[in-house]
Amino acid sequence: MSQSAIDRVRWTAADLELFPDNGNRYEIVNGELLVTSAPDWRHQRASTRICTALDTWSLSTGLGEAVQAPGVIFTDADNVIPDVVWVSQERLAVLLDAAGHLTGAPELVVEVFSLGDENQRRDRELKLKLYSERGVQEYWMIDWQKQQMEVYRREQALLRLVNTLLPPDQVTSPLLPGFSYLISQLFQ
């Protein structure tokens, strides 16, 4: 016998406080609990490299901040930990709560695929939909296995794929004037 949608448990941000700090990443999207094991070395390397590039650019321009794995609390039922976010200084002043969590959409979210079809499906479907609904302006998905980056930008109120970048390509963004990063550097 299967559980109906009405009978399923709806997880909240308060529930996350009860989980152990055991290396797993606990997130909630639309009340559904998502559990991911600690990412592997190649995942973390790509995440660190793109965050470092964004942070270096941010420090030189003073336009915003890049951070790895921040908590983003959109609602009580939508609480996620993206791999990297970039937030403008103006937006950061409004979104950061007393506990140090973002309480709304950063301008840019980066997710690096973890191993497994289910993990990739979460980033490609659940999180893409969530980030689109919540107002993220740009979403980068990095696939270190295929050595590519997909760039989604907000068009007509939705995040839409605008480019798939390969190692010889450079990522740029209208959000980040003068920022440019060679995709191959993510995977070296």
FIMILUM-938228 format. One record per atom (N, C-alpha, C): residue in three letters; x, y, z. Coordinates in steps of 0.02 Angstrom, whole numbers, padded with zeros to 5 digits, always signed. Each point is the difference from the previous one (the first is absolute). Layout:
<pts>
ALAXYZ...
</pts>
This chain:
<pts>
MET+00042-00058+00000MET-00042+00058+00000MET+00045+00062+00000SER-00014+00046-00045SER+00041+00061-00004SER-00032+00055+00042GLN+00044+00045+00021GLN-00023+00057+00040GLN-00028+00053-00047SER-00056+00028+00018SER-00027+00054-00040SER+00038+00064+00014ALA-00006+00048-00044ALA+00034+00065+00009ALA-00022+00034+00064ILE-00063-00012+00020ILE-00026+00031+00060ILE+00032-00030+00062ASP+00016-00065-00001ASP+00028-00034+00058ASP+00076+00010+00008ARG+00034+00024-00052ARG+00072+00007+00004ARG+00020+00054+00050VAL+00057-00010+00030VAL+00027+00048+00047VAL+00023+00062-00039ARG-00018+00059+00025ARG+00026+00062-00029ARG+00052+00027+00049TRP+00062+00000-00022TRP+00055+00022+00041TRP+00003+00076+00000THR+00026+00028+00055THR+00007+00073+00006THR+00072+00017+00020ALA+00015+00064-00003ALA+00066+00023+00021ALA+00016-00019+00072ALA-00050+00001+00043ALA+00010-00019+00070ALA+00023-00072+00007ASP-00024-00044-00044ASP+00020-00070+00002ASP+00074-00009-00014LEU+00028+00044-00042LEU+00071-00006-00017LEU+00045+00007+00060GLU-00022+00038+00050GLU+00040+00010+00060GLU+00009-00065+00039LEU-00043-00049-00012LEU+00001-00063+00037LEU+00048-00052-00030PHE+00022+00011-00062PHE+00042-00049-00033PHE+00072+00005+00025PRO+00035-00057+00003PRO+00069+00000+00024PRO+00047+00034-00050ASP+00056+00025+00025ASP+00053+00027-00043ASP+00046-00058-00017ASN-00020-00039-00051ASN+00035-00063-00015ASN+00031-00001-00070GLY+00008+00059-00030GLY+00030+00003-00067GLY-00051+00000-00056ASN-00062-00018+00016ASN-00053+00002-00051ASN-00026+00071-00007ARG-00026+00015-00058ARG-00031+00065-00013ARG-00076-00011-00001TYR-00035+00035+00044TYR-00073-00005+00006TYR-00031+00063-00028GLU-00045-00008-00048GLU-00034+00056-00030GLU-00075-00017-00005ILE-00041+00052-00007ILE-00072-00010-00009ILE-00021+00040-00061VAL-00035-00034-00045VAL-00031+00034-00058VAL-00073-00021-00001ASN-00043+00050+00005ASN-00072-00011+00001ASN-00020-00051+00054GLY+00031+00005+00058GLY-00016-00044+00056GLY+00030-00069-00005GLU+00036-00015-00054GLU+00031-00066-00009GLU+00072+00002+00024LEU+00018-00048+00041LEU+00068-00004+00026LEU+00047-00030-00052LEU+00054+00036-00013LEU+00052-00024-00046LEU+00064-00011+00040VAL+00028-00060-00004VAL+00061-00016+00037VAL+00053-00020-00051THR+00057+00034+00005THR+00056-00015-00045THR+00060-00013+00043SER+00039-00051-00018SER+00061-00014+00038SER+00053+00052-00017ALA+00052+00002+00039ALA+00054+00048-00011ALA+00025-00006-00072PRO+00011+00057-00034PRO+00022-00001-00069PRO+00071-00027-00007ASP+00015-00024-00060ASP+00067-00027-00011ASP+00050+00055-00018TRP+00063-00018-00005TRP+00055+00046-00010TRP-00010+00043-00063ARG-00018-00031-00056ARG-00007+00037-00064ARG-00057+00050+00003HIS-00053-00018+00034HIS-00056+00046+00010HIS+00024+00061+00039GLN+00034-00012+00055GLN+00023+00054+00043GLN+00053+00043-00035ARG+00042-00031-00040ARG+00051+00038-00036ARG-00033+00049-00049ALA-00049-00023-00038ALA-00035+00044-00048ALA-00037+00055+00038SER-00032-00017+00055SER-00036+00049+00040SER+00047+00053+00028THR+00056-00022+00027THR+00049+00046+00028THR+00028+00047-00053ARG+00015-00028-00059ARG+00030+00041-00053ARG-00048+00054-00024ILE-00064-00017-00011ILE-00045+00052-00025ILE-00014+00051+00055CYS-00005-00022+00062CYS-00011+00047+00055CYS+00060+00046+00008THR+00061-00026-00006THR+00060+00040+00006THR+00002+00053-00055ALA-00018-00020-00062ALA+00000+00048-00055ALA-00052+00055+00012LEU-00060-00020+00022LEU-00052+00050+00014LEU+00020+00045+00059ASP+00031-00029+00050ASP+00021+00039+00059ASP+00055+00049-00018THR+00049-00023-00039THR+00054+00044-00021THR-00027+00060-00040TRP-00046-00015-00047TRP-00031+00054-00038TRP-00039+00047+00046SER-00037-00029+00047SER-00040+00040+00047SER+00043+00046+00043LEU+00056-00026+00023LEU+00045+00041+00041LEU+00029+00058-00040SER+00015-00012-00064SER+00029+00053-00041SER-00052+00052-00021THR-00063-00019-00004THR-00052+00047-00022THR-00041+00029+00058GLY-00004-00036+00055GLY-00042+00021+00056GLY-00074-00005-00014LEU-00019-00037-00052LEU-00070-00003-00019LEU-00042-00052+00036GLY+00033-00049+00032GLY-00038-00052+00034GLY+00045-00048+00035GLU-00028-00058+00018GLU+00038-00051+00035GLU-00018-00069-00026ALA+00049-00043-00003ALA-00010-00070-00019ALA+00016-00044+00061VAL-00042-00050+00011VAL+00008-00044+00058VAL-00017-00071-00020GLN+00037-00047+00029GLN-00014-00071-00011GLN-00049-00025+00053ALA-00048-00040-00023ALA-00047-00038+00042ALA-00035+00040+00054PRO-00029+00058-00018PRO-00039+00037+00051PRO-00069-00030+00007GLY-00031+00011+00056GLY-00070-00018+00007GLY-00043+00053-00033VAL-00049-00021-00039VAL-00047+00046-00031VAL-00070-00023+00021ILE-00033+00042+00039ILE-00066-00016+00025ILE-00051+00043-00038PHE-00031-00031-00051PHE-00050+00035-00039PHE-00066+00003+00039THR-00020-00057+00028THR-00060-00006+00041THR+00014-00055+00051ASP-00048-00012+00043ASP+00008-00054+00050ASP+00005-00068-00034ALA-00028-00007-00061ALA+00001-00064-00035ALA+00050-00002-00057ASP+00039+00053-00009ASP+00050+00004-00053ASP+00064+00028+00029ASN+00045-00045+00019ASN+00061+00017+00035ASN+00056-00041-00031VAL+00045+00034-00036VAL+00051-00036-00038VAL+00070+00025+00015ILE+00050-00039-00023ILE+00070+00018+00008ILE+00033-00005-00069PRO-00003+00053-00040PRO+00033-00003-00065PRO+00075-00007+00008ASP+00034-00024-00051ASP+00073-00007+00004ASP+00034+00068+00004VAL-00023+00048-00040VAL+00029+00068+00000VAL-00056+00049-00015VAL+00002+00058+00032VAL-00044+00055-00019VAL+00041+00063-00007TRP-00025+00045-00042TRP+00026+00068-00003TRP-00058+00047+00012VAL+00011+00048+00045VAL-00052+00048+00018VAL+00030+00070-00003SER-00037+00047-00030SER+00023+00069-00002SER-00001+00030+00071GLN+00039+00051+00011GLN+00003+00032+00066GLN-00069+00026+00021GLU-00037+00029-00048GLU-00066+00028+00016GLU-00048-00055+00022ARG+00001-00054-00036ARG-00046-00055+00015ARG+00020-00036+00064LEU+00065-00007+00012LEU+00025-00033+00060LEU-00024+00036+00063ALA+00000+00066-00002ALA-00022+00040+00058ALA-00073-00014+00017VAL-00040-00018-00049VAL-00071-00013+00011VAL-00014-00073+00018LEU+00039-00046-00030LEU-00015-00072+00006LEU+00030-00035+00060LEU+00053+00026+00027LEU+00036-00036+00054LEU-00036+00009+00066ASP-00018-00057+00032ASP-00034+00005+00065ASP+00051-00001+00057ALA-00024+00006+00061ALA+00044+00003+00059ALA+00041-00064+00009ALA-00026-00057-00025ALA+00035-00064+00006ALA+00051-00010-00056GLY+00004+00048-00047GLY+00048-00005-00054GLY-00024-00040-00059HIS-00065-00009-00007HIS-00029-00036-00057HIS-00031+00050-00048LEU+00002-00017-00064LEU-00035+00039-00050LEU-00074-00018+00005THR-00043+00050-00003THR-00072-00011+00006THR-00037+00015-00065GLY+00036-00001-00054GLY-00030+00012-00065GLY+00051-00018-00054ALA-00018+00015-00061ALA+00040-00022-00057ALA+00064+00041-00010PRO+00057-00033-00001PRO+00061+00033-00022PRO-00006+00010-00076GLU+00040+00046-00027GLU-00003+00011-00073GLU+00024-00061-00038LEU+00054-00032+00023LEU+00030-00057-00035LEU+00006-00059+00047VAL-00021-00058-00025VAL+00009-00063+00036VAL+00039-00048-00045VAL+00048-00036+00030VAL+00039-00050-00036VAL-00009-00067+00035GLU-00019-00050-00037GLU-00002-00068+00026GLU+00049-00042-00041VAL+00040-00039+00035VAL+00046-00048-00031VAL-00031-00069+00008PHE-00008-00035-00054PHE-00032-00066+00004PHE+00039-00047+00045SER-00036-00035+00043SER+00028-00055+00039SER-00012-00064-00040LEU+00036-00052+00018LEU-00008-00064-00034LEU-00071-00026+00009GLY-00026-00032-00052GLY-00065-00032+00004GLY-00054+00037-00037ASP-00041-00039-00034ASP-00055+00029-00040ASP-00050+00038+00043GLU-00014-00026+00060GLU-00048+00033+00044GLU+00025+00070+00021ASN+00064+00006+00015ASN+00028+00065+00019ASN-00003+00049-00058GLN+00015-00023-00060GLN-00003+00044-00058GLN-00072+00020-00015ARG-00047-00046+00009ARG-00070+00016-00011ARG-00023+00054+00048ARG+00022-00003+00062ARG-00017+00052+00049ARG+00022+00069-00024ASP+00063+00004-00023ASP+00026+00065-00023ASP-00034+00023-00064ARG-00013-00047-00046ARG-00028+00018-00065ARG-00076+00013+00002GLU-00035-00031+00047GLU-00072+00008+00002GLU-00024+00037+00062LEU+00008-00031+00059LEU-00026+00030+00061LEU+00030+00068+00015LYS+00067+00003-00001LYS+00032+00063+00018LYS-00007+00052-00056LEU+00003-00021-00062LEU-00011+00048-00055LEU-00069+00032+00008LYS-00051-00040+00014LYS-00067+00026+00009LYS-00004+00047+00060LEU+00030-00021+00056LEU+00000+00041+00060LEU+00035+00067-00012TYR+00060-00002-00028TYR+00037+00061-00012TYR-00037+00045-00049SER-00032-00029-00049SER-00039+00038-00048SER-00059+00034+00034GLU-00037-00037+00041GLU-00058+00027+00036GLU+00019+00055+00049ARG+00059-00006+00031ARG+00019+00045+00054ARG+00038+00062-00024GLY+00015+00005-00065GLY+00028+00062-00026GLY+00075+00001-00011VAL+00034-00057+00002VAL+00071-00001-00017VAL+00007+00025-00071GLN+00050+00042-00012GLN+00009+00031-00066GLN+00040-00045-00047GLU+00046-00038+00028GLU+00043-00043-00041GLU+00018-00063+00039TYR+00003-00056-00035TYR+00013-00065+00031TYR+00050-00036-00044TRP+00057-00018+00030TRP+00052-00037-00036TRP+00002-00071+00027MET-00004-00049-00044MET+00007-00071+00019MET+00065-00026-00029ILE+00043-00023+00044ILE+00065-00026-00021ILE+00000-00076+00003ASP+00016-00030-00055ASP+00005-00073-00005ASP+00074-00018-00010TRP+00034-00019+00055TRP+00071-00013-00004TRP+00014-00065-00037GLN-00048-00046-00004GLN+00010-00061-00038GLN+00001+00013-00075LYS-00046+00042-00023LYS-00002+00017-00072LYS+00044+00060-00016GLN+00027+00032+00051GLN+00042+00060-00006GLN-00037+00054-00040GLN-00057+00020+00028GLN-00039+00054-00031GLN-00038+00038+00053MET-00023+00060-00019MET-00041+00042+00042MET-00061+00022-00040GLU-00059-00008+00030GLU-00061+00025-00030GLU-00017+00066+00034VAL-00016+00051-00040VAL-00017+00065+00026VAL-00074+00014-00013TYR-00037+00012+00053TYR-00071+00017-00003TYR-00006+00073+00021ARG-00041+00038-00037ARG-00013+00070+00017ARG-00075+00012+00002ARG-00019+00048+00041ARG-00071+00018+00006ARG-00023+00034-00064GLU-00049-00030-00031GLU-00033+00028-00059GLU-00075-00009+00009GLN-00037+00053-00003GLN-00073-00002+00008GLN-00020-00038+00063ALA+00032+00017+00055ALA-00016-00026+00067ALA+00020-00072+00012LEU+00038-00031-00046LEU+00024-00069+00009LEU+00074-00004-00014LEU+00034-00047+00032LEU+00069-00014-00016LEU+00001-00046-00061ARG+00034+00022-00052ARG+00004-00038-00063ARG+00072-00011-00019LEU+00014-00059-00028LEU+00068-00016-00024LEU+00018+00047-00057VAL+00056+00036+00009VAL+00023+00045-00053VAL+00066-00022-00031ASN+00037-00044+00036ASN+00064-00021-00027ASN+00025-00063+00036THR+00033-00043-00037THR+00037-00056+00029THR+00073+00011-00018LEU+00041+00011+00051LEU+00070+00018-00010LEU+00045-00060+00010LEU+00051-00006-00043LEU+00048-00054+00001LEU+00069+00027+00020PRO+00049-00043+00013PRO+00065+00023+00025PRO+00033+00059-00037PRO-00005+00006-00066PRO+00033+00058-00031PRO-00040+00066+00008ASP-00062-00004+00025ASP-00043+00059+00006ASP+00013+00037+00065GLN-00024+00063+00002GLN+00003+00040+00061GLN-00070+00019+00020VAL-00013-00002+00066VAL-00064+00021+00025VAL+00004+00075+00016THR-00051+00036-00021THR-00008+00070+00017THR-00073+00008+00021SER-00016+00059+00027SER-00068+00011+00023SER-00016+00074+00000PRO-00061+00018-00021PRO-00021+00070+00006PRO-00005+00023+00073LEU-00005-00047+00046LEU-00001+00017+00071LEU+00068+00021+00026LEU+00053-00023-00034LEU+00068+00008+00024LEU+00042+00036-00053PRO-00005+00066-00005PRO+00036+00036-00052PRO+00075-00011+00004GLY+00029-00023-00055GLY+00072-00012-00004GLY+00022-00068+00025PHE-00045-00040+00028PHE+00018-00067+00024PHE+00005-00047-00060SER+00054-00041+00000SER+00009-00051-00052SER+00041-00056+00031TYR-00021-00062-00013TYR+00035-00057+00029TYR+00002-00057-00051LEU+00060-00026-00012LEU+00010-00054-00048LEU-00026-00066+00030ILE-00047-00032-00033ILE-00032-00060+00025ILE+00050-00056+00014SER+00051-00006-00041SER+00050-00054+00010SER+00033+00003+00069GLN+00004+00060+00029GLN+00031+00007+00066GLN-00040-00034+00055LEU-00064-00011-00011LEU-00041-00036+00050LEU+00022-00072+00007PHE+00028-00028-00053PHE+00011-00073-00003PHE+00074-00020+00000GLN+00045+00048+00004GLN+00072-00017-00001GLN+00021-00033+00064
</pts>
